[in-house]
């Protein structure tokens, strides 16, 4: 079985938004977190999703999940003090519900520019090598 932990427990302080964290900012009428979740929701190889969210925004997230018919989210947990703690919380929420041979992909909720192929490639790499990390080449822009 294949699962995803989507961590969206940060406040996005560098975005300097006063009204809402960046994962809940809208882009073309839809919250950023929903774009991200839809990729995993629609992927045929993903069996369940654990979302880590700012505690005060969990009810809002639940409303969005219902509005956009996101049904693979099985666990929602509050974010931690750091990204690492948030990921731990997301993994811990799943503990006991998934078997030890399951594949768990970790993805940042404010990174919606992924596609089915990227998710599939990560699953295949974990099956082959035991782990995977997605990277892209850096392009130097300062001369």
The first five atom37 places (N, CA, C, CB, O) and aatype in JSON, in Angstrom:
{
  "aatype": [20, 20, 20, 20, 20, 20, 20, 20, 20, 20, 20, 20, 20, 20, 20, 20, 20, 20, 20, 20, 20, 20, 20, 20, 20, 20, 20, 20, 20, 20, 20, 20, 20, 20, 20, 20, 20, 20, 20, 20, 20, 20, 20, 20, 20, 20, 20, 20, 20, 20, 20, 20, 20, 20, 20, 20, 20, 20, 20, 20, 20, 20, 20, 20, 20, 20, 20, 20, 20, 20, 20, 20, 20, 20, 20, 20, 20, 20, 20, 20, 20, 20, 20, 20, 20, 20, 20, 20, 20, 20, 20, 20, 20, 20, 20, 20, 20, 20, 20, 20, 20, 20, 20, 20, 20, 20, 20, 20, 20, 20, 20, 20, 20, 20, 20, 20, 20, 20, 20, 20, 20, 20, 20, 20, 20, 20, 20, 20, 20, 20, 20, 20, 20, 20, 20, 20, 20, 20, 20, 20, 20, 20, 20],
  "atom_mask": [
    [1, 1, 1, 1, 1],
    [1, 1, 1, 1, 1],
    [1, 1, 1, 1, 1],
    [1, 1, 1, 1, 1],
    [1, 1, 1, 1, 1],
    [1, 1, 1, 1, 1],
    [1, 1, 1, 1, 1],
    [1, 1, 1, 1, 1],
    [1, 1, 1, 1, 1],
    [1, 1, 1, 1, 1],
    [1, 1, 1, 1, 1],
    [1, 1, 1, 1, 1],
    [1, 1, 1, 1, 1],
    [1, 1, 1, 1, 1],
    [1, 1, 1, 1, 1],
    [1, 1, 1, 1, 1],
    [1, 1, 1, 1, 1],
    [1, 1, 1, 1, 1],
    [1, 1, 1, 1, 1],
    [1, 1, 1, 1, 1],
    [1, 1, 1, 1, 1],
    [1, 1, 1, 1, 1],
    [1, 1, 1, 1, 1],
    [1, 1, 1, 1, 1],
    [1, 1, 1, 1, 1],
    [1, 1, 1, 1, 1],
    [1, 1, 1, 1, 1],
    [1, 1, 1, 1, 1],
    [1, 1, 1, 1, 1],
    [1, 1, 1, 1, 1],
    [1, 1, 1, 1, 1],
    [1, 1, 1, 1, 1],
    [1, 1, 1, 1, 1],
    [1, 1, 1, 1, 1],
    [1, 1, 1, 1, 1],
    [1, 1, 1, 1, 1],
    [1, 1, 1, 1, 1],
    [1, 1, 1, 1, 1],
    [1, 1, 1, 1, 1],
    [1, 1, 1, 1, 1],
    [1, 1, 1, 1, 1],
    [1, 1, 1, 1, 1],
    [1, 1, 1, 1, 1],
    [1, 1, 1, 1, 1],
    [1, 1, 1, 1, 1],
    [1, 1, 1, 1, 1],
    [1, 1, 1, 1, 1],
    [1, 1, 1, 1, 1],
    [1, 1, 1, 1, 1],
    [1, 1, 1, 1, 1],
    [1, 1, 1, 1, 1],
    [1, 1, 1, 1, 1],
    [1, 1, 1, 1, 1],
    [1, 1, 1, 1, 1],
    [1, 1, 1, 1, 1],
    [1, 1, 1, 1, 1],
    [1, 1, 1, 1, 1],
    [1, 1, 1, 1, 1],
    [1, 1, 1, 1, 1],
    [1, 1, 1, 1, 1],
    [1, 1, 1, 1, 1],
    [1, 1, 1, 1, 1],
    [1, 1, 1, 1, 1],
    [1, 1, 1, 1, 1],
    [1, 1, 1, 1, 1],
    [1, 1, 1, 1, 1],
    [1, 1, 1, 1, 1],
    [1, 1, 1, 1, 1],
    [1, 1, 1, 1, 1],
    [1, 1, 1, 1, 1],
    [1, 1, 1, 1, 1],
    [1, 1, 1, 1, 1],
    [1, 1, 1, 1, 1],
    [1, 1, 1, 1, 1],
    [1, 1, 1, 1, 1],
    [1, 1, 1, 1, 1],
    [1, 1, 1, 1, 1],
    [1, 1, 1, 1, 1],
    [1, 1, 1, 1, 1],
    [1, 1, 1, 1, 1],
    [1, 1, 1, 1, 1],
    [1, 1, 1, 1, 1],
    [1, 1, 1, 1, 1],
    [1, 1, 1, 1, 1],
    [1, 1, 1, 1, 1],
    [1, 1, 1, 1, 1],
    [1, 1, 1, 1, 1],
    [1, 1, 1, 1, 1],
    [1, 1, 1, 1, 1],
    [1, 1, 1, 1, 1],
    [1, 1, 1, 1, 1],
    [1, 1, 1, 1, 1],
    [1, 1, 1, 1, 1],
    [1, 1, 1, 1, 1],
    [1, 1, 1, 1, 1],
    [1, 1, 1, 1, 1],
    [1, 1, 1, 1, 1],
    [1, 1, 1, 1, 1],
    [1, 1, 1, 1, 1],
    [1, 1, 1, 1, 1],
    [1, 1, 1, 1, 1],
    [1, 1, 1, 1, 1],
    [1, 1, 1, 1, 1],
    [1, 1, 1, 1, 1],
    [1, 1, 1, 1, 1],
    [1, 1, 1, 1, 1],
    [1, 1, 1, 1, 1],
    [1, 1, 1, 1, 1],
    [1, 1, 1, 1, 1],
    [1, 1, 1, 1, 1],
    [1, 1, 1, 1, 1],
    [1, 1, 1, 1, 1],
    [1, 1, 1, 1, 1],
    [1, 1, 1, 1, 1],
    [1, 1, 1, 1, 1],
    [1, 1, 1, 1, 1],
    [1, 1, 1, 1, 1],
    [1, 1, 1, 1, 1],
    [1, 1, 1, 1, 1],
    [1, 1, 1, 1, 1],
    [1, 1, 1, 1, 1],
    [1, 1, 1, 1, 1],
    [1, 1, 1, 1, 1],
    [1, 1, 1, 1, 1],
    [1, 1, 1, 1, 1],
    [1, 1, 1, 1, 1],
    [1, 1, 1, 1, 1],
    [1, 1, 1, 1, 1],
    [1, 1, 1, 1, 1],
    [1, 1, 1, 1, 1],
    [1, 1, 1, 1, 1],
    [1, 1, 1, 1, 1],
    [1, 1, 1, 1, 1],
    [1, 1, 1, 1, 1],
    [1, 1, 1, 1, 1],
    [1, 1, 1, 1, 1],
    [1, 1, 1, 1, 1],
    [1, 1, 1, 1, 1],
    [1, 1, 1, 1, 1],
    [1, 1, 1, 1, 1],
    [1, 1, 1, 1, 1],
    [1, 1, 1, 1, 1],
    [1, 1, 1, 1, 1]
  ],
  "atom_positions": [
    [[0.85, -1.18, 0.0], [0.0, 0.0, 0.0], [0.89, 1.24, 0.0], [-0.96, 0.0, 1.22], [1.99, 1.24, 0.55]],
    [[0.4, 2.28, -0.61], [1.15, 3.54, -0.74], [0.36, 4.69, -0.12], [1.46, 3.84, -2.22], [-0.84, 4.84, -0.35]],
    [[1.06, 5.48, 0.66], [0.43, 6.58, 1.38], [1.25, 7.85, 1.18], [0.3, 6.25, 2.89], [2.38, 7.82, 0.71]],
    [[0.65, 8.97, 1.54], [1.35, 10.25, 1.49], [1.1, 11.01, 2.78], [0.89, 11.09, 0.27], [-0.01, 11.02, 3.31]],
    [[2.15, 11.65, 3.28], [2.02, 12.63, 4.35], [2.21, 13.99, 3.69], [3.07, 12.38, 5.52], [3.25, 14.27, 3.11]],
    [[1.2, 14.82, 3.79], [1.26, 16.17, 3.25], [1.38, 17.11, 4.44], [-0.01, 16.52, 2.36], [0.45, 17.26, 5.22]],
    [[2.54, 17.74, 4.57], [2.71, 18.63, 5.72], [2.41, 20.06, 5.32], [4.14, 18.51, 6.3], [2.99, 20.61, 4.39]],
    [[1.49, 20.64, 6.07], [1.04, 22.01, 5.85], [0.78, 22.66, 7.2], [-0.26, 22.05, 4.95], [-0.23, 23.33, 7.42]],
    [[1.72, 22.44, 8.11], [1.55, 22.9, 9.49], [2.2, 24.23, 9.78], [2.08, 21.9, 10.41], [2.14, 24.7, 10.92]],
    [[2.82, 24.84, 8.78], [3.51, 26.11, 9.0], [2.61, 27.31, 8.74], [4.72, 26.2, 8.11], [1.55, 27.2, 8.13]],
    [[3.06, 28.44, 9.22], [2.27, 29.67, 9.06], [2.7, 30.5, 7.86], [2.37, 30.5, 10.31], [2.01, 31.45, 7.5]],
    [[3.82, 30.16, 7.24], [4.27, 30.9, 6.06], [4.62, 32.34, 6.39], [3.21, 30.88, 4.99], [4.23, 33.26, 5.68]],
    [[5.37, 32.54, 7.47], [5.68, 33.9, 7.93], [6.43, 34.72, 6.89], [6.5, 33.84, 9.21], [6.26, 35.94, 6.84]],
    [[7.25, 34.08, 6.06], [7.97, 34.84, 5.03], [7.04, 35.41, 3.97], [9.01, 33.96, 4.37], [7.41, 36.36, 3.28]],
    [[5.85, 34.85, 3.84], [4.86, 35.38, 2.89], [4.25, 36.68, 3.4], [3.75, 34.34, 2.62], [3.71, 37.47, 2.63]],
    [[4.35, 36.88, 4.72], [3.86, 38.1, 5.36], [2.38, 38.36, 5.07], [4.68, 39.29, 4.89], [1.96, 39.5, 4.83]],
    [[1.59, 37.28, 5.1], [0.14, 37.45, 4.94], [-0.48, 37.56, 6.32], [-0.49, 36.26, 4.14], [-0.1, 36.84, 7.24]],
    [[-1.4, 38.45, 6.47], [-2.01, 38.69, 7.78], [-3.28, 37.86, 7.99], [-2.34, 40.17, 7.93], [-3.65, 37.57, 9.13]],
    [[-3.94, 37.49, 6.9], [-5.25, 36.87, 7.03], [-5.23, 35.35, 7.08], [-6.1, 37.3, 5.91], [-6.07, 34.75, 7.75]],
    [[-4.29, 34.72, 6.39], [-4.29, 33.25, 6.35], [-2.91, 32.72, 6.0], [-5.33, 32.74, 5.35], [-2.13, 33.39, 5.33]],
    [[-2.61, 31.5, 6.46], [-1.33, 30.87, 6.1], [-1.28, 30.58, 4.6], [-1.13, 29.56, 6.91], [-2.32, 30.46, 3.95]],
    [[-0.07, 30.46, 4.06], [0.04, 30.36, 2.6], [-0.6, 29.12, 2.01], [1.49, 30.39, 2.2], [-1.04, 29.15, 0.86]],
    [[-0.69, 28.03, 2.75], [-1.34, 26.84, 2.2], [-2.83, 27.06, 1.95], [-1.15, 25.66, 3.15], [-3.46, 26.32, 1.2]],
    [[-3.4, 28.09, 2.59], [-4.81, 28.4, 2.41], [-5.04, 29.65, 1.56], [-5.47, 28.58, 3.75], [-6.18, 30.11, 1.41]],
    [[-3.98, 30.2, 1.0], [-4.15, 31.3, 0.04], [-4.79, 30.73, -1.22], [-2.77, 31.99, -0.29], [-4.54, 29.58, -1.59]],
    [[-5.6, 31.54, -1.88], [-6.26, 31.05, -3.1], [-5.48, 31.48, -4.34], [-7.7, 31.57, -3.17], [-4.92, 32.57, -4.41]],
    [[-5.47, 30.58, -5.29], [-4.84, 30.8, -6.57], [-5.84, 30.35, -7.62], [-3.46, 30.03, -6.7], [-6.19, 29.17, -7.68]],
    [[-6.31, 31.26, -8.44], [-7.35, 30.95, -9.43], [-8.58, 30.33, -8.75], [-6.8, 30.0, -10.51], [-9.18, 29.39, -9.27]],
    [[-8.94, 30.88, -7.6], [-10.17, 30.47, -6.93], [-10.1, 29.22, -6.08], [-11.19, 30.28, -7.92], [-11.13, 28.77, -5.57]],
    [[-8.91, 28.64, -5.92], [-8.77, 27.41, -5.14], [-7.57, 27.53, -4.21], [-8.64, 26.17, -6.06], [-6.54, 28.09, -4.59]],
    [[-7.69, 27.0, -3.01], [-6.6, 27.04, -2.05], [-5.42, 26.18, -2.53], [-7.09, 26.57, -0.66], [-5.61, 25.12, -3.13]],
    [[-4.22, 26.65, -2.25], [-3.0, 25.96, -2.69], [-2.97, 24.53, -2.19], [-1.76, 26.71, -2.21], [-2.61, 23.62, -2.94]],
    [[-3.34, 24.31, -0.93], [-3.32, 22.95, -0.37], [-4.22, 22.01, -1.18], [-3.76, 22.97, 1.1], [-3.91, 20.82, -1.29]],
    [[-5.3, 22.5, -1.72], [-6.21, 21.64, -2.49], [-5.55, 21.2, -3.79], [-7.53, 22.38, -2.78], [-5.69, 20.04, -4.19]],
    [[-4.85, 22.1, -4.47], [-4.13, 21.7, -5.68], [-3.17, 20.54, -5.37], [-3.34, 22.9, -6.28], [-3.1, 19.56, -6.11]],
    [[-2.45, 20.67, -4.27], [-1.51, 19.62, -3.87], [-2.24, 18.33, -3.58], [-0.69, 20.06, -2.65], [-1.87, 17.27, -4.09]],
    [[-3.27, 18.41, -2.75], [-4.01, 17.2, -2.36], [-4.66, 16.51, -3.56], [-5.07, 17.54, -1.33], [-4.73, 15.28, -3.6]],
    [[-5.13, 17.27, -4.52], [-5.77, 16.67, -5.69], [-4.83, 15.75, -6.47], [-6.3, 17.75, -6.62], [-5.26, 14.74, -7.02]],
    [[-3.56, 16.1, -6.51], [-2.6, 15.23, -7.21], [-2.53, 13.85, -6.55], [-1.2, 15.87, -7.23], [-2.47, 12.83, -7.24]],
    [[-2.52, 13.83, -5.23], [-2.45, 12.56, -4.51], [-3.81, 11.86, -4.5], [-1.96, 12.78, -3.08], [-3.87, 10.63, -4.59]],
    [[-4.88, 12.62, -4.38], [-6.24, 12.07, -4.42], [-6.49, 11.35, -5.74], [-7.29, 13.2, -4.22], [-7.09, 10.28, -5.76]],
    [[-6.05, 11.93, -6.83], [-6.33, 11.39, -8.16], [-5.32, 10.35, -8.63], [-6.39, 12.5, -9.15], [-5.51, 9.74, -9.68]],
    [[-4.26, 10.16, -7.87], [-3.26, 9.17, -8.27], [-3.76, 7.77, -7.92], [-1.89, 9.45, -7.57], [-4.1, 7.5, -6.77]],
    [[-3.81, 6.88, -8.91], [-4.35, 5.53, -8.65], [-3.51, 4.69, -7.69], [-4.5, 4.8, -9.94], [-4.0, 3.72, -7.13]],
    [[-2.25, 5.05, -7.5], [-1.37, 4.27, -6.63], [-1.34, 4.74, -5.19], [-0.01, 4.3, -7.17], [-0.67, 4.12, -4.37]],
    [[-2.04, 5.81, -4.86], [-2.05, 6.32, -3.48], [-3.32, 5.82, -2.8], [-1.98, 7.89, -3.45], [-4.43, 6.03, -3.28]],
    [[-3.13, 5.15, -1.66], [-4.25, 4.53, -0.95], [-4.8, 5.38, 0.19], [-3.83, 3.2, -0.41], [-5.95, 5.2, 0.59]],
    [[-3.99, 6.28, 0.71], [-4.46, 7.12, 1.81], [-3.52, 8.29, 2.01], [-4.58, 6.3, 3.09], [-2.35, 8.25, 1.62]],
    [[-4.04, 9.34, 2.64], [-3.28, 10.57, 2.85], [-3.4, 10.99, 4.3], [-3.76, 11.7, 1.9], [-4.48, 10.95, 4.89]],
    [[-2.28, 11.41, 4.87], [-2.24, 12.02, 6.19], [-1.86, 13.48, 6.0], [-1.21, 11.28, 7.15], [-0.83, 13.78, 5.39]],
    [[-2.68, 14.39, 6.51], [-2.41, 15.82, 6.36], [-2.07, 16.39, 7.73], [-3.63, 16.56, 5.74], [-2.75, 16.14, 8.72]],
    [[-1.0, 17.16, 7.76], [-0.62, 17.89, 8.97], [-0.98, 19.35, 8.73], [0.93, 17.71, 9.3], [-0.61, 19.93, 7.72]],
    [[-1.7, 19.92, 9.68], [-2.25, 21.25, 9.48], [-2.12, 22.06, 10.77], [-3.74, 21.17, 9.03], [-2.07, 21.5, 11.86]],
    [[-2.08, 23.37, 10.64], [-2.11, 24.24, 11.81], [-3.39, 23.92, 12.58], [-2.04, 25.76, 11.4], [-4.47, 23.89, 12.0]],
    [[-3.26, 23.68, 13.88], [-4.39, 23.23, 14.69], [-5.63, 24.11, 14.51], [-4.0, 23.21, 16.16], [-6.74, 23.6, 14.39]],
    [[-5.44, 25.42, 14.5], [-6.57, 26.35, 14.39], [-7.25, 26.33, 13.02], [-6.1, 27.75, 14.7], [-8.33, 26.88, 12.85]],
    [[-6.62, 25.7, 12.06], [-7.15, 25.66, 10.7], [-7.68, 24.28, 10.31], [-6.08, 26.09, 9.72], [-8.1, 24.08, 9.16]],
    [[-7.67, 23.33, 11.22], [-8.11, 21.97, 10.9], [-9.58, 21.94, 10.48], [-7.89, 21.04, 12.1], [-9.92, 21.26, 9.51]],
    [[-10.43, 22.65, 11.18], [-11.86, 22.67, 10.8], [-12.05, 23.24, 9.39], [-12.67, 23.49, 11.81], [-12.87, 22.73, 8.62]],
    [[-11.3, 24.28, 9.07], [-11.37, 24.86, 7.72], [-10.9, 23.84, 6.68], [-10.53, 26.16, 7.64], [-11.51, 23.7, 5.62]],
    [[-9.81, 23.14, 6.99], [-9.31, 22.1, 6.09], [-10.38, 21.05, 5.85], [-8.03, 21.46, 6.66], [-10.6, 20.63, 4.71]],
    [[-11.04, 20.61, 6.9], [-12.09, 19.59, 6.75], [-13.2, 20.07, 5.83], [-12.68, 19.22, 8.12], [-13.73, 19.29, 5.03]],
    [[-13.57, 21.34, 5.93], [-14.59, 21.9, 5.03], [-14.11, 21.88, 3.58], [-14.95, 23.34, 5.45], [-14.89, 21.59, 2.67]],
    [[-12.83, 22.2, 3.38], [-12.28, 22.17, 2.02], [-12.26, 20.75, 1.46], [-10.86, 22.75, 2.0], [-12.57, 20.53, 0.29]],
    [[-11.9, 19.78, 2.3], [-11.87, 18.38, 1.85], [-13.25, 17.95, 1.38], [-11.37, 17.46, 2.98], [-13.39, 17.25, 0.38]],
    [[-14.26, 18.37, 2.12], [-15.63, 18.04, 1.73], [-16.03, 18.77, 0.44], [-16.61, 18.39, 2.87], [-16.6, 18.17, -0.47]],
    [[-15.73, 20.06, 0.38], [-16.09, 20.87, -0.79], [-15.49, 20.31, -2.08], [-15.63, 22.3, -0.59], [-16.15, 20.28, -3.12]],
    [[-14.23, 19.87, -2.01], [-13.53, 19.41, -3.21], [-13.51, 17.88, -3.34], [-12.11, 19.93, -3.2], [-12.81, 17.34, -4.19]],
    [[-14.29, 17.21, -2.51], [-14.44, 15.75, -2.58], [-13.11, 15.01, -2.47], [-15.13, 15.37, -3.89], [-12.85, 14.06, -3.21]],
    [[-12.28, 15.46, -1.54], [-11.01, 14.78, -1.27], [-11.32, 13.68, -0.26], [-9.89, 15.79, -0.72], [-11.59, 13.96, 0.91]],
    [[-11.28, 12.43, -0.7], [-11.72, 11.32, 0.13], [-10.6, 10.43, 0.64], [-12.68, 10.49, -0.63], [-10.83, 9.61, 1.53]],
    [[-9.4, 10.57, 0.1], [-8.31, 9.7, 0.55], [-7.65, 10.18, 1.84], [-7.27, 9.61, -0.53], [-6.81, 9.48, 2.4]],
    [[-8.01, 11.37, 2.32], [-7.43, 11.85, 3.58], [-8.05, 11.03, 4.71], [-7.69, 13.39, 3.79], [-9.25, 11.11, 4.97]],
    [[-7.21, 10.24, 5.37], [-7.65, 9.36, 6.45], [-7.25, 9.89, 7.82], [-7.08, 7.96, 6.26], [-7.85, 9.55, 8.84]],
    [[-6.22, 10.74, 7.84], [-5.69, 11.25, 9.1], [-5.41, 12.75, 8.96], [-4.4, 10.49, 9.51], [-4.89, 13.2, 7.94]],
    [[-5.75, 13.5, 9.99], [-5.4, 14.92, 10.07], [-4.82, 15.14, 11.45], [-6.65, 15.86, 9.8], [-5.43, 14.77, 12.46]],
    [[-3.65, 15.74, 11.5], [-3.02, 15.99, 12.79], [-2.48, 17.41, 12.84], [-1.88, 14.98, 13.06], [-2.22, 18.01, 11.8]],
    [[-2.32, 17.95, 14.04], [-1.8, 19.32, 14.17], [-0.31, 19.38, 13.86], [-2.07, 19.86, 15.58], [0.43, 18.43, 14.11]],
    [[0.11, 20.51, 13.33], [1.52, 20.72, 13.03], [2.34, 20.85, 14.29], [1.7, 21.96, 12.18], [1.82, 21.1, 15.38]],
    [[3.64, 20.67, 14.13], [4.57, 20.83, 15.24], [5.27, 22.17, 15.17], [5.59, 19.69, 15.25], [4.93, 23.03, 14.35]],
    [[6.26, 22.33, 16.03], [7.02, 23.58, 16.07], [7.96, 23.76, 14.9], [7.8, 23.65, 17.34], [8.37, 24.88, 14.59]],
    [[8.3, 22.66, 14.24], [9.17, 22.69, 13.06], [8.57, 21.79, 11.98], [10.63, 22.22, 13.42], [7.65, 21.01, 12.25]],
    [[9.08, 21.91, 10.77], [8.63, 21.02, 9.7], [8.88, 19.56, 10.04], [9.33, 21.37, 8.4], [8.06, 18.7, 9.75]],
    [[10.02, 19.3, 10.67], [10.36, 17.94, 11.06], [9.35, 17.38, 12.06], [11.77, 17.91, 11.66], [8.92, 16.23, 11.94]],
    [[8.97, 18.2, 13.04], [7.96, 17.76, 14.01], [6.61, 17.53, 13.34], [7.82, 18.79, 15.14], [5.89, 16.59, 13.68]],
    [[6.28, 18.37, 12.39], [5.02, 18.21, 11.67], [5.0, 16.89, 10.9], [4.79, 19.38, 10.71], [4.0, 16.17, 10.93]],
    [[6.08, 16.57, 10.22], [6.16, 15.3, 9.49], [6.04, 14.14, 10.46], [7.49, 15.21, 8.71], [5.34, 13.17, 10.18]],
    [[6.71, 14.24, 11.61], [6.61, 13.19, 12.63], [5.16, 13.01, 13.06], [7.5, 13.53, 13.85], [4.68, 11.88, 13.19]],
    [[4.45, 14.12, 13.28], [3.05, 14.04, 13.69], [2.2, 13.35, 12.63], [2.49, 15.45, 13.97], [1.32, 12.55, 12.96]],
    [[2.47, 13.66, 11.36], [1.73, 13.02, 10.28], [1.99, 11.53, 10.2], [2.08, 13.66, 8.97], [1.07, 10.74, 9.97]],
    [[3.24, 11.14, 10.38], [3.59, 9.72, 10.39], [3.0, 9.02, 11.61], [5.11, 9.53, 10.37], [2.49, 7.9, 11.51]],
    [[3.08, 9.68, 12.74], [2.58, 9.1, 13.98], [1.07, 8.87, 13.92], [2.92, 10.0, 15.16], [0.56, 7.9, 14.49]],
    [[0.35, 9.75, 13.23], [-1.1, 9.59, 13.09], [-1.45, 8.3, 12.35], [-1.69, 10.8, 12.37], [-2.49, 7.69, 12.61]],
    [[-0.59, 7.9, 11.42], [-0.84, 6.71, 10.6], [-0.43, 5.42, 11.31], [-0.08, 6.83, 9.29], [-0.92, 4.33, 10.99]],
    [[0.45, 5.58, 12.26], [1.03, 4.43, 12.95], [-0.07, 3.53, 13.5], [1.96, 4.89, 14.09], [-1.03, 4.01, 14.11]],
    [[0.07, 2.27, 13.28], [-0.93, 1.33, 13.75], [-2.01, 1.04, 12.71], [-1.56, 1.83, 15.0], [-2.71, 0.03, 12.81]],
    [[-2.15, 1.92, 11.73], [-3.17, 1.73, 10.7], [-2.59, 1.2, 9.39], [-3.88, 3.03, 10.44], [-3.33, 0.71, 8.53]],
    [[-1.28, 1.28, 9.23], [-0.65, 0.8, 7.99], [0.38, -0.25, 8.35], [0.0, 1.97, 7.19], [0.93, -0.25, 9.45]],
    [[0.65, -1.15, 7.4], [1.63, -2.19, 7.71], [3.05, -1.69, 7.45], [1.36, -3.46, 6.88], [3.26, -0.7, 6.75]],
    [[4.01, -2.39, 8.01], [5.41, -1.93, 7.98], [6.02, -1.94, 6.59], [6.24, -2.79, 8.89], [7.06, -1.31, 6.38]],
    [[5.42, -2.63, 5.65], [5.95, -2.67, 4.29], [5.36, -1.59, 3.39], [5.7, -4.02, 3.69], [5.67, -1.54, 2.2]],
    [[4.51, -0.76, 3.94], [3.89, 0.31, 3.15], [4.92, 1.36, 2.74], [2.76, 0.97, 3.94], [5.92, 1.57, 3.42]],
    [[4.66, 1.99, 1.63], [5.47, 3.12, 1.17], [4.76, 4.4, 1.59], [5.7, 3.08, -0.39], [3.56, 4.55, 1.39]],
    [[5.52, 5.32, 2.19], [4.97, 6.61, 2.6], [5.77, 7.71, 1.92], [4.99, 6.77, 4.17], [6.97, 7.85, 2.16]],
    [[5.11, 8.49, 1.09], [5.73, 9.64, 0.46], [5.48, 10.87, 1.33], [5.17, 9.87, -0.99], [4.4, 11.02, 1.89]],
    [[6.48, 11.72, 1.45], [6.37, 12.95, 2.23], [6.39, 14.12, 1.25], [7.53, 13.08, 3.3], [7.28, 14.21, 0.4]],
    [[5.41, 15.02, 1.36], [5.35, 16.13, 0.41], [4.89, 17.4, 1.11], [4.41, 15.81, -0.76], [4.02, 17.36, 1.98]],
    [[5.47, 18.51, 0.73], [5.13, 19.82, 1.28], [3.82, 20.3, 0.65], [6.28, 20.84, 1.02], [3.7, 20.37, -0.57]],
    [[2.87, 20.63, 1.49], [1.55, 21.03, 1.02], [1.5, 22.28, 0.18], [0.67, 21.2, 2.17], [0.53, 22.51, -0.54]],
    [[2.54, 23.12, 0.26], [2.55, 24.35, -0.53], [3.41, 24.21, -1.79], [3.06, 25.52, 0.31], [3.89, 25.2, -2.34]],
    [[3.61, 22.98, -2.23], [4.34, 22.7, -3.47], [3.4, 21.95, -4.41], [5.65, 21.87, -3.19], [3.51, 20.73, -4.56]],
    [[2.47, 22.67, -5.06], [1.46, 21.99, -5.88], [1.91, 21.63, -7.29], [0.26, 22.84, -5.97], [1.16, 20.99, -8.03]],
    [[3.1, 22.02, -7.69], [3.53, 21.8, -9.07], [4.19, 20.43, -9.24], [4.5, 22.9, -9.51], [5.36, 20.32, -9.61]],
    [[3.41, 19.41, -8.96], [3.83, 18.03, -9.16], [2.84, 17.4, -10.13], [3.89, 17.24, -7.78], [1.84, 18.01, -10.5]],
    [[3.13, 16.17, -10.53], [2.2, 15.5, -11.42], [2.2, 14.0, -11.12], [2.56, 15.76, -12.9], [2.97, 13.52, -10.29]],
    [[1.34, 13.29, -11.81], [1.2, 11.85, -11.58], [2.51, 11.11, -11.83], [0.11, 11.28, -12.47], [2.85, 10.19, -11.08]],
    [[3.24, 11.5, -12.85], [4.5, 10.83, -13.17], [5.51, 10.96, -12.03], [5.1, 11.41, -14.46], [6.19, 9.99, -11.69]],
    [[5.61, 12.13, -11.44], [6.54, 12.34, -10.34], [6.19, 11.44, -9.14], [6.55, 13.81, -9.91], [7.08, 10.84, -8.53]],
    [[4.92, 11.36, -8.82], [4.49, 10.5, -7.72], [4.79, 9.04, -8.06], [2.98, 10.69, -7.42], [5.32, 8.31, -7.23]],
    [[4.45, 8.63, -9.27], [4.7, 7.26, -9.71], [6.19, 6.94, -9.69], [4.15, 7.04, -11.13], [6.59, 5.88, -9.22]],
    [[7.02, 7.85, -10.19], [8.47, 7.63, -10.2], [9.02, 7.46, -8.79], [9.18, 8.8, -10.89], [9.9, 6.63, -8.56]],
    [[8.5, 8.23, -7.84], [8.95, 8.09, -6.45], [8.55, 6.74, -5.87], [8.38, 9.22, -5.6], [9.35, 6.1, -5.19]],
    [[7.33, 6.32, -6.13], [6.89, 5.01, -5.64], [7.77, 3.91, -6.23], [5.41, 4.76, -6.0], [8.23, 3.02, -5.5]],
    [[8.02, 3.96, -7.54], [8.85, 2.95, -8.19], [10.27, 2.94, -7.62], [8.91, 3.19, -9.7], [10.84, 1.87, -7.41]],
    [[10.83, 4.11, -7.38], [12.19, 4.19, -6.85], [12.25, 3.61, -5.44], [12.68, 5.63, -6.86], [13.22, 2.92, -5.1]],
    [[11.26, 3.88, -4.63], [11.23, 3.3, -3.28], [11.12, 1.78, -3.38], [10.04, 3.88, -2.46], [11.77, 1.06, -2.62]],
    [[10.32, 1.28, -4.3], [10.2, -0.16, -4.48], [11.54, -0.78, -4.9], [9.13, -0.48, -5.52], [11.88, -1.87, -4.45]],
    [[12.28, -0.08, -5.75], [13.55, -0.6, -6.25], [14.7, -0.41, -5.27], [13.89, 0.08, -7.54], [15.49, -1.33, -5.05]],
    [[14.81, 0.78, -4.67], [16.0, 1.15, -3.9], [15.76, 1.3, -2.4], [16.54, 2.42, -4.43], [16.71, 1.34, -1.62]],
    [[14.5, 1.38, -1.99], [14.21, 1.53, -0.57], [13.93, 2.95, -0.12], [15.34, 1.0, 0.21], [13.38, 3.16, 0.96]],
    [[14.29, 3.92, -0.94], [13.98, 5.33, -0.62], [14.09, 6.15, -1.89], [14.95, 5.88, 0.49], [14.61, 5.7, -2.91]],
    [[13.58, 7.38, -1.82], [13.64, 8.28, -2.97], [13.58, 9.71, -2.49], [12.49, 7.99, -3.97], [12.93, 10.02, -1.49]],
    [[14.26, 10.59, -3.21], [14.19, 12.02, -2.95], [14.06, 12.7, -4.31], [15.47, 12.54, -2.16], [14.82, 12.42, -5.23]],
    [[13.09, 13.58, -4.43], [12.9, 14.32, -5.67], [13.77, 15.56, -5.66], [11.42, 14.69, -5.88], [13.76, 16.34, -4.7]],
    [[14.53, 15.75, -6.72], [15.37, 16.94, -6.86], [15.25, 17.45, -8.29], [16.86, 16.64, -6.5], [14.9, 16.71, -9.21]],
    [[15.56, 18.71, -8.46], [15.64, 19.3, -9.8], [16.95, 20.05, -9.88], [14.42, 20.24, -10.1], [17.44, 20.55, -8.87]],
    [[17.53, 20.13, -11.06], [18.8, 20.86, -11.18], [18.61, 22.34, -10.84], [19.36, 20.72, -12.61], [17.61, 22.96, -11.2]],
    [[19.58, 22.88, -10.14], [19.57, 24.32, -9.84], [20.16, 25.07, -11.02], [20.36, 24.63, -8.52], [21.17, 24.65, -11.59]],
    [[19.53, 26.15, -11.38], [20.02, 26.98, -12.47], [20.57, 28.26, -11.87], [18.89, 27.28, -13.52], [19.85, 29.02, -11.23]],
    [[21.85, 28.48, -12.07], [22.51, 29.68, -11.52], [22.0, 30.91, -12.25], [24.05, 29.57, -11.64], [22.08, 30.99, -13.48]],
    [[21.5, 31.87, -11.5], [20.99, 33.09, -12.11], [21.82, 34.32, -11.76], [19.55, 33.32, -11.7], [21.6, 35.39, -12.31]],
    [[22.77, 34.15, -10.84], [23.64, 35.26, -10.45], [25.0, 35.03, -11.08], [23.75, 35.39, -8.88], [25.57, 33.94, -10.95]],
    [[25.51, 36.02, -11.75], [26.81, 35.85, -12.41], [27.89, 36.59, -11.66], [26.76, 36.34, -13.84], [29.05, 36.56, -12.07]]
  ]
}
